[in-house]
Amino acid sequence: MQHDHHARLRERDAKLLDNWYIAALSKEVTGKRPFVSEIYDKRYVLFRDVDGRVSCLVDRCLHRHAQLSEGKICDGKIQCPYHGWTYDSSGLLVNVPSEG
């Protein structure tokens, strides 16, 4: 179903989907709490790492597809609210609490 929706958007908006879009103002993205942005029906989560650089990931955890934006930022990484899976600023999974 998502594929059909994306195909309809592509048909309607053609090359517009392949352009740059503003996801947030700099002041909206902090290292304290995740910021959600939606562009063409796709949700993204933005946050700052420990060096203050902005990170943007798809707003879902790989484990159970929970929204990362509902989680928290810990040491410049984002932690899923569901089972605590933690991702670094590049989207790399760096901690799975249940694995010890």
Buried (B, 14 or more C-beta within 10 A) or exposed (E): EEEEEBEEBBEEEEEEBEEEEEBBEEEEBBBEEBBBBEEEEEBBBBBBBEEEEBBBBEBBBEBEEBBBBBBBBEEBBBBBBBEBBBBBBEBEEEEEEEEE
